[in-house]
Amino acid sequence: MVSGAHPQQVRQLFEQVAPHYDRLNDLLSLGLHRLWKRQMVQLLQPKAGEAWLDLCCGTGDLALLLAERLRPKGMVLAVDAAEAPLQRARLRAASRPWLAIDWQLGDALAVDRPDGHFDGAVMAYGLRNLADPARGLCELRRLLHHDGRAGVLDFNRTTGLPAVLQRQTLRQVVVPVATQLGLQSQYAYLEDSIDRFPTGAQQERLAQDAGFSWARHRPIAGGLMGLLELRC
Ligand SMILES: C[S@@+](CC[C@H](N)C(=O)[O-])C[C@H]1O[C@@H](n2cnc3c(N)ncnc32)[C@H](O)[C@@H]1O
């Protein structure tokens, strides 16, 4: 087992961060997180009419993107363990009532749907926050149809120059900016969570152990982020 975060603390952290989450994400990534999310969706090619899952959906960026592509008739189940980000997601979706998104409070490690229910799934900046990322990948695989596909976007646990750059950015930009909003400890947690996170090669192995027939992890954003692409 790859040990991960403490679920109750993680949930509390995201309840506290929710009011600032979108603004900080845009500021700290210079808006690039939107590009990386679009890149992942583009790679996975969701099709009209399909059923998709957004695990650890937060304020709903990916669920909203997916739902636009699944129209008409397709749907997204978007699951998050914290209520505050879900409330923001529901508010965002309210201005687009034609989108079929079911926002659900729940645990990504135990989703209330039968085996093989979904054609595809995404998880952005979620796997790293799970108590057991290996179990998270098993649950993801369980929920997918026999020819399903999935994408997992997150920080890349890397070495060399990208690792130095990542650490310096976290310490000298991310944490000081978050501190201004009273969120120092919440963002200081990022560095520990990346240190605990499996490397790309480890993620590929964990995905194969979870039953995916094909898994490829690739560094993006100069190696700072990683995109794990999965096929059943
Ligand atoms: C860093 S945010 C990412 C949100 C969104 N996917 C994005 O990329 O903007 C991580 C989210 O995972 C959620 N989360 C953490 N552990 C979870 C779990 N066990 N089950 C479901 N959601 C969880 C948190 O509440 C938080 O909203």
The ligand as an ORCA input file, in Angstrom:
! r2SCAN-3c Opt
* xyz 0 1
  C      -7.044     19.761     -5.179
  S      -8.782     19.543     -5.220
  C      -9.059     19.199     -6.933
  C     -10.411     19.636     -7.405
  C     -10.662     19.530     -8.903
  N     -10.573     18.169     -9.363
  C      -9.713     20.411     -9.670
  O      -8.816     19.875    -10.324
  O      -9.863     21.632     -9.619
  C      -8.968     17.930     -4.504
  C     -10.401     17.589     -4.205
  O     -10.449     16.222     -3.812
  C     -11.431     16.074     -2.822
  N     -11.184     14.810     -2.093
  C     -10.157     14.513     -1.286
  N     -10.263     13.254     -0.828
  C     -11.400     12.750     -1.373
  C     -12.047     11.496     -1.310
  N     -11.568     10.491     -0.570
  N     -13.173     11.322     -2.016
  C     -13.684     12.321     -2.772
  N     -13.114     13.531     -2.870
  C     -11.985     13.748     -2.186
  C     -11.293     17.320     -1.985
  O     -12.428     17.600     -1.194
  C     -11.023     18.383     -3.059
  O     -12.188     19.032     -3.476
*
